[in-house]
Amino acid sequence: MIGSAQAGADISITGLGVKVPDRVMTNDELSQFVDTSDEWIRERTGIRERRIASDEEALSDLALPATRDALAMAGVDPKDVDLVIVATVTPDMMFPSTAALIADAIGAADAAAYDLSAGCTGFMYALAQAYGMLAGGLAHRALVVGGDVLSRLFDWTDRSTLVLFGDGAGAVVLESVPEQGFLGFELGADGGGGESLWLPGSGSRNFEEPDRHIKMNGREVFKFATRVLVQSAQDILAKCDMTIEDVDLYIPHQANVRIIDHATRKLGFPSEKVVINVDRYGNTSSGSIPLGLADALADGRLQKGQIVLMTGMGAGLTWGSALMRWTMDAAA
């Protein structure tokens, strides 16, 4: 699905907050669980450390601080939020939704609230849904959270997945602004590749002796990711009548530095326009892109008026891009 933003719908991000667990786990520490090394992991993924939630931390424990910071930055009273979407594959529990728990915790008592599952692309899907609800007049202020506690799904003996993932969450506030923010979205899915990255035994389908650990065909996921990162970016730019040269900042999903490097070379982005933080956080799934936004805002690379391209891809297999003009002041 490709779509440019609705004419007259001036909607943008007005607040941003992120939260990662305090515990830092280095590559050397992972060598206690599997046959690996810091050099082996860095060479193949670019990751040197990641954050791991404590046994007492659930997704909402990360999402709530991020949410409160986003609301404070936007200057929005939680009572004025009427839509909460949490993009995650690791909710606190299957029901009630983590979104409903967050809405209650912040005091958004009457807000519509639900969780969304689109793997690592979840934040992009949630942004598009929230934009559509606001543009259609079904909501006025939305809170979008992307985050995961993937360490709960680790097989601590599987090197192919253990070295890749980390925990983290981010939140944004969406509302009407004086000038157009979001310019377009591009979303898609290929369920035929679902078994390349999946969690068998986690739902109503019966599997023999499921262990509920992440399973991944790394070769197939790599091929998929390098293809869709490029294609999705090209498609949304073409739909919005823009080119790579028009983009000031590119925030790809932080899965693996080799995937990011391939996409940026293919697209022609200079390194100074590309946000990379996978070295510090690993793959945080739906938390990846909001963490990238926060880093770019903190180091001054994200400035008002800049064109930002965000692209995610993940389990489903899914992909999604958003193109927007950043409307927040740097000091916000």
C-alpha positions in Angstrom: 0.0 0.0 0.0 1.4 3.4 -1.0 -0.2 6.6 -0.1 0.6 10.3 0.1 -0.7 12.2 3.0 -4.3 13.6 2.8 -4.5 17.1 1.4 -5.3 19.5 4.2 -4.4 17.1 6.9 -1.5 18.9 8.7 -0.5 16.3 11.3 2.9 15.8 12.8 4.9 14.5 15.7 4.8 17.1 18.5 6.5 15.1 21.3 9.0 12.3 21.6 10.3 10.1 24.5 12.4 7.0 24.8 13.4 4.5 27.5 15.9 1.6 27.6 16.7 -0.7 30.5 19.6 0.3 32.7 21.4 -3.0 32.2 24.0 -3.0 29.5 25.1 -6.4 28.1 28.3 -6.5 26.1 29.3 -8.9 23.4 31.9 -10.4 25.8 29.1 -11.2 28.2 27.2 -13.1 25.5 30.2 -15.4 25.1 29.2 -16.9 28.5 26.1 -18.4 26.8 27.2 -19.2 23.3 30.3 -19.7 21.3 31.0 -16.2 20.1 33.2 -13.2 20.6 33.1 -9.4 20.5 35.0 -9.5 17.2 32.7 -12.1 15.6 29.5 -10.1 16.5 30.9 -6.7 15.5 32.1 -8.0 12.1 28.7 -9.5 11.2 26.3 -7.1 12.8 28.0 -3.9 14.0 26.6 -4.5 17.5 28.8 -4.0 20.5 26.2 -3.9 23.3 22.5 -4.0 24.0 20.1 -3.2 26.8 18.4 -6.1 28.6 15.4 -5.7 30.9 15.4 -7.0 34.4 13.1 -9.8 35.4 10.8 -7.2 37.0 10.6 -5.0 33.9 7.7 -5.5 31.4 7.1 -3.5 28.3 4.8 -1.0 30.1 7.7 -0.3 32.5 9.7 1.0 29.6 6.8 2.5 27.7 5.4 4.6 30.5 8.5 6.8 31.1 8.8 7.3 27.3 5.2 8.2 27.1 5.3 10.7 29.9 8.4 12.4 28.3 6.7 12.6 25.0 3.6 14.2 26.5 5.7 16.6 28.4 7.6 17.6 25.3 4.3 18.1 23.4 2.8 20.0 26.3 -0.2 17.7 26.1 -2.4 16.9 29.1 -2.9 13.1 29.1 -6.7 13.7 29.5 -6.7 15.1 26.0 -5.3 12.0 24.4 -8.1 10.0 22.7 -6.1 7.3 20.9 -3.3 5.1 22.2 -1.6 2.5 20.0 1.2 0.3 21.2 3.2 -1.5 18.5 4.8 -4.6 20.1 5.2 -8.4 19.9 6.0 -8.5 23.6 3.0 -7.0 25.4 2.7 -7.2 29.2 0.1 -9.9 28.5 -2.2 -10.9 25.7 -5.1 -9.1 27.4 -5.8 -6.5 28.6 -3.7 -4.7 25.9 -0.6 -2.9 27.0 -2.1 0.2 25.4 -5.1 0.0 27.7 -2.8 -0.3 30.7 -0.8 2.7 29.6 -3.9 4.8 28.9 -5.1 4.1 32.4 -1.7 4.8 34.0 -1.4 8.2 32.4 -5.0 9.2 33.0 -6.3 9.0 29.4 -9.4 7.4 30.8 -11.6 7.6 27.7 -9.0 7.0 25.0 -9.4 4.2 22.5 -6.5 1.9 23.1 -5.1 -1.2 21.4 -1.9 -3.2 20.7 -0.7 -3.7 17.1 1.5 -6.6 15.9 3.6 -6.1 12.8 7.0 -7.3 14.1 9.8 -4.8 13.8 7.7 -2.7 11.4 5.1 -2.1 14.1 6.0 1.5 14.8 5.6 2.4 11.2 2.2 0.7 10.9 1.1 2.4 14.1 2.2 5.9 12.8 0.2 5.3 9.7 -2.9 4.2 11.6 -2.8 7.1 14.0 -2.3 9.5 11.1 -5.4 8.0 9.4 -7.5 8.3 12.5 -6.6 11.9 13.0 -6.9 12.8 9.3 -10.3 11.2 9.3 -11.5 13.1 12.3 -11.9 9.9 14.4 -9.3 11.1 17.0 -7.7 14.4 17.8 -4.5 13.5 19.7 -2.8 10.2 19.5 0.0 8.5 21.5 2.0 6.0 19.5 4.3 3.7 21.3 6.8 1.3 19.7 8.8 -1.1 21.9 9.7 -4.6 22.8 11.3 -6.7 25.5 12.7 -9.3 23.1 15.0 -10.8 25.7 11.9 -12.6 27.0 11.9 -14.6 23.7 15.6 -15.4 23.5 16.9 -18.9 23.2 20.1 -18.3 25.2 21.8 -21.2 23.3 21.0 -19.9 19.8 23.9 -17.7 18.6 22.1 -16.7 15.4 19.4 -14.8 17.3 20.9 -14.1 20.7 23.5 -11.6 19.4 21.1 -9.5 17.5 18.3 -8.2 19.8 17.9 -5.9 22.7 15.1 -4.2 24.7 13.8 -0.6 24.4 10.8 1.6 23.8 9.9 4.9 22.3 6.7 7.1 22.2 5.5 10.0 20.1 2.5 12.3 20.3 0.6 13.0 17.0 -1.7 16.0 16.6 -2.7 18.8 14.2 0.0 21.4 13.5 0.0 24.7 11.5 2.0 23.1 8.7 2.1 19.7 7.0 4.2 17.1 8.8 3.6 13.7 7.4 3.9 13.6 3.6 3.2 9.9 2.9 3.3 6.3 4.0 4.1 3.0 2.3 3.2 -0.3 4.0 3.3 -3.9 2.9 3.5 -7.6 4.0 4.5 -10.9 2.6 3.0 -13.7 4.7 4.6 -16.3 2.5 7.9 -15.5 4.2 6.4 -15.7 7.6 8.4 -18.8 8.6 11.7 -16.9 8.0 11.1 -15.1 11.3 8.5 -16.4 13.6 7.6 -17.5 17.1 5.8 -20.9 16.8 3.7 -21.9 19.8 2.8 -18.4 20.8 -0.8 -18.4 19.7 -3.7 -20.7 19.0 -2.0 -22.8 16.4 -0.8 -26.1 17.8 2.8 -27.0 17.5 4.5 -30.1 18.9 6.7 -29.2 21.8 7.0 -25.5 21.1 9.7 -23.6 23.1 8.3 -20.1 22.4 11.7 -18.8 21.3 12.5 -16.6 18.3 13.2 -18.7 15.2 14.9 -17.0 12.2 16.3 -18.0 8.9 19.1 -15.4 8.8 19.9 -15.8 5.1 16.3 -15.3 4.0 15.7 -12.4 6.4 18.9 -10.7 5.2 17.8 -11.0 1.5 14.3 -9.7 2.3 15.6 -6.8 4.4 18.2 -5.5 1.9 15.5 -5.6 -0.8 12.6 -4.0 1.0 14.6 -1.2 2.7 15.6 0.0 -0.7 12.3 -0.6 -2.5 10.0 0.9 0.2 12.2 4.0 0.3 12.1 4.4 -3.5 8.4 3.9 -3.7 7.4 6.4 -1.0 9.8 9.0 -2.5 8.3 8.5 -6.0 4.8 8.8 -4.7 5.6 12.1 -2.9 7.5 13.5 -5.9 10.7 13.6 -4.1 14.2 12.2 -4.6 17.0 11.0 -2.3 18.5 14.5 -2.6 15.4 16.0 -0.9 15.9 13.8 2.2 17.9 15.4 5.1 17.8 12.4 7.4 17.4 8.7 6.9 16.4 6.5 9.9 16.3 2.8 8.8 15.3 0.0 11.1 18.3 -0.9 13.2 18.6 -4.7 12.5 22.1 -5.1 11.4 24.8 -2.6 10.2 25.4 -4.7 7.1 21.8 -4.4 6.1 21.8 -0.6 6.7 25.1 -0.2 4.8 23.7 -2.1 1.8 20.6 0.0 1.7 22.4 3.4 2.0 24.8 2.5 -0.7 22.0 1.3 -3.0 19.9 4.4 -2.3 22.9 6.8 -2.5 22.6 8.3 1.0 25.8 9.9 2.3 26.8 8.5 5.8 26.2 11.9 7.5 22.5 11.7 6.6 22.0 8.2 8.1 21.2 7.5 11.8 22.9 4.3 13.1 22.7 3.3 16.8 22.4 -0.5 16.4 26.0 -0.6 17.9 24.6 0.5 21.3 21.1 -1.0 21.3 21.0 -4.0 19.0 17.7 -4.7 17.3 15.0 -3.3 19.6 12.2 -4.2 17.1 9.4 -1.6 17.3 11.6 0.6 19.5 14.2 1.0 16.9 13.0 4.0 14.9 11.9 6.1 17.8 15.3 5.5 19.5 16.8 6.7 16.2 14.7 9.8 16.2 15.7 10.6 19.8 19.4 10.2 19.0 19.2 12.5 16.0 17.2 15.1 18.0 19.7 14.9 20.9 22.8 15.4 18.7 21.3 18.2 16.6 21.0 16.4 13.3 17.2 16.6 13.4 16.1 20.2 12.8 12.8 21.9 12.1 11.9 21.9 8.5 14.0 18.9 7.5 12.7 16.0 5.5 12.9 12.7 7.3 12.6 9.2 5.8 11.9 6.3 8.2 11.8 2.7 7.0 11.1 -0.5 9.0 11.0 -4.2 8.1 10.4 -7.3 10.2 8.4 -10.4 11.1 5.3 -11.0 9.0 7.2 -10.5 6.8 6.4 -6.8 6.9 7.8 -3.4 5.8 6.8 0.2 6.0 8.1 3.7 5.4 7.0 7.2 6.4 8.1 10.5 4.9 7.7 13.6 6.9 8.7 17.2 7.4 10.0 17.6 10.9 7.9 20.4 12.5 9.3 20.6 16.0 11.8 23.2 17.2 15.1 21.7 18.1 14.8 23.1 21.6 11.4 21.5 22.1 
